[in-house]
Amino acid sequence: MQFTQKLIAVSAAALMASSAFALTPEEHGAESTRIASEYKAAKEQCKSLKGNAKDVCEKEASGREKVSKAELNHRSDDTQGNRNKLAKAKADAEYDVAKEKCDDLTGNAKDVCSKDAKAAHVKALESAKVAETRMESNKNATDKKSDVSEARKDADQKIREADYKAAKERCDAMSGDAKDACVNDAKRKFGQ
């Protein structure tokens, strides 16, 4: 959670500070060098940790590097494609860290954690797809509202499926009638 908040703050600051100015090739190179050195320093800090804490630290460092590179590309060339790559990089980074944190758990708790992480990842990716479709429909304003509607419908279905899988996994910790009631409630809630 702390990583996510820092990632969002850094992303917002970087985008706000640089959105009005294109980067020169020299600035781009300097930023690339800075990103690489920050990644190396973060990886070095992870060496003092052990076990899964080390793995989580490494995933966070790797995620920050990928997001920083995507932000740099977006700042250099503000296109919808780079915006989408940035959104995907953020979603993937958060998902990788969340999955790694689940490794500290065992049994059903680990399974639930993994399904929750997957559901959050699906939500982020689908949100990016809808935004991409909306931007495309704004460019080609002739009857593209149906494309946005279709993208939202598809995204909602995928999100409901991911949420259902997470809810169903929580039910696996139960048994008998309680489990059946939990599964039926999840089916009803998520339209499965």
C-alpha positions in Angstrom: 0.0 0.0 0.0 2.8 2.4 0.9 4.5 1.6 -2.4 1.4 2.4 -4.3 0.9 5.7 -2.6 4.5 6.7 -3.3 4.2 5.5 -6.9 1.1 7.6 -7.5 2.7 10.7 -5.9 5.9 10.4 -7.9 3.9 9.7 -11.1 1.6 12.7 -10.6 4.5 15.0 -9.8 6.5 13.9 -12.8 3.6 14.3 -15.1 2.6 17.7 -13.8 6.2 19.0 -13.9 6.9 17.8 -17.4 3.6 17.8 -19.2 4.1 21.2 -20.8 7.7 20.6 -22.0 9.1 18.1 -24.4 12.4 16.5 -23.5 15.5 17.1 -25.5 17.6 14.1 -26.4 20.1 15.1 -23.8 17.5 15.4 -21.1 16.0 12.0 -22.1 19.5 10.5 -21.8 20.1 12.1 -18.4 16.7 10.8 -17.2 17.5 7.3 -18.5 20.8 7.4 -16.6 19.0 8.6 -13.4 16.4 5.9 -13.6 19.1 3.2 -14.1 21.1 4.5 -11.1 18.1 4.7 -8.9 17.2 1.1 -9.8 20.7 0.0 -9.0 20.7 1.8 -5.6 17.3 0.3 -4.8 18.5 -3.2 -5.7 21.5 -2.6 -3.5 19.3 -1.7 -0.5 17.4 -5.0 -1.0 20.6 -7.0 -0.5 20.5 -6.4 3.3 17.0 -8.1 3.5 16.2 -11.8 3.7 13.5 -14.1 2.5 10.3 -12.7 1.1 11.0 -9.2 2.3 14.0 -9.2 -0.1 11.8 -10.5 -2.9 9.2 -7.8 -2.2 11.9 -5.1 -2.1 13.2 -6.3 -5.5 9.8 -6.3 -7.1 9.2 -2.8 -5.8 12.5 -1.6 -7.2 11.8 -3.3 -10.5 8.3 -1.8 -10.6 9.5 1.7 -10.0 12.1 1.3 -12.8 9.5 0.1 -15.3 7.0 2.9 -14.3 9.8 5.5 -14.5 10.8 4.3 -18.0 7.1 4.4 -19.1 6.7 7.9 -17.7 9.9 9.0 -19.4 8.6 7.7 -22.8 5.2 9.3 -22.1 6.9 12.6 -21.3 9.1 12.4 -24.4 6.2 11.5 -26.7 2.7 12.2 -25.3 0.7 9.7 -27.4 -2.2 7.5 -26.4 0.0 4.5 -26.9 2.5 5.8 -24.4 -0.3 6.7 -22.0 -1.6 3.1 -22.3 1.9 1.7 -21.7 2.3 3.9 -18.6 -1.1 2.7 -17.2 -0.2 -0.9 -17.9 3.3 -0.5 -16.3 1.7 0.9 -13.2 -0.9 -1.9 -13.0 1.8 -4.6 -13.6 4.1 -3.1 -11.0 1.4 -3.0 -8.4 0.3 -6.6 -9.3 3.8 -8.0 -9.1 4.4 -6.5 -5.7 1.0 -7.6 -4.4 1.6 -11.2 -5.6 5.0 -11.2 -4.0 3.5 -10.1 -0.7 1.1 -13.0 -0.9 4.0 -15.4 -0.6 4.3 -14.6 3.1 0.9 -16.3 3.5 -0.1 -19.9 3.4 -3.1 -22.0 2.5 -6.4 -20.3 1.7 -5.2 -16.9 2.9 -2.5 -17.0 0.2 -5.0 -18.0 -2.4 -7.4 -15.2 -1.4 -4.5 -12.7 -1.5 -3.5 -13.9 -5.0 -7.1 -13.6 -6.3 -7.5 -10.2 -4.7 -4.3 -9.0 -6.4 -5.4 -10.4 -9.7 -8.8 -8.7 -9.4 -7.1 -5.3 -8.7 -4.8 -5.9 -11.7 -7.8 -6.7 -14.0 -9.6 -3.5 -12.8 -6.6 -1.4 -13.5 -6.0 -2.9 -17.0 -9.6 -2.7 -18.0 -9.8 0.9 -16.8 -6.9 1.7 -19.1 -8.6 -0.1 -22.0 -11.8 2.0 -21.5 -9.8 5.2 -21.3 -8.0 4.2 -24.6 -11.3 3.5 -26.3 -12.7 6.8 -25.0 -9.7 8.7 -26.4 -10.0 7.0 -29.7 -13.7 7.8 -29.9 -12.9 11.5 -29.2 -10.6 11.5 -32.2 -13.0 9.9 -34.5 -16.3 11.4 -33.2 -18.5 9.7 -35.8 -20.7 7.1 -33.9 -17.9 5.9 -31.6 -20.0 6.1 -28.5 -21.0 2.5 -29.1 -17.3 1.5 -29.0 -16.9 3.1 -25.6 -20.1 1.5 -24.3 -18.9 -1.9 -25.6 -15.5 -1.4 -24.0 -17.2 -0.5 -20.7 -19.5 -3.5 -20.9 -16.5 -5.8 -21.6 -14.5 -4.3 -18.8 -17.3 -4.6 -16.3 -17.7 -8.3 -17.2 -14.0 -9.0 -16.7 -14.0 -7.1 -13.5 -17.1 -9.0 -12.2 -15.4 -12.3 -13.1 -12.2 -11.4 -11.3 -14.1 -10.2 -8.2 -16.2 -13.4 -8.3 -13.1 -15.6 -8.3 -11.7 -13.6 -5.3 -15.0 -13.9 -3.4 -15.4 -17.6 -4.2 -11.8 -18.2 -3.0 -12.8 -16.6 0.4 -15.7 -19.1 0.6 -13.2 -22.0 0.3 -12.2 -21.4 3.9 -15.7 -22.4 5.0 -17.5 -25.7 4.9 -21.0 -27.1 4.5 -24.0 -24.9 4.3 -22.0 -21.8 5.2 -19.7 -22.4 2.1 -22.7 -23.0 -0.1 -24.4 -19.8 1.1 -21.2 -17.9 0.6 -20.8 -19.2 -3.0 -24.4 -18.5 -3.9 -24.1 -15.0 -2.4 -21.0 -14.4 -4.5 -22.7 -15.7 -7.7 -25.7 -13.4 -7.1 -23.5 -10.4 -6.2 -21.3 -10.7 -9.2 -23.8 -12.0 -11.7 -22.2 -15.4 -12.3 
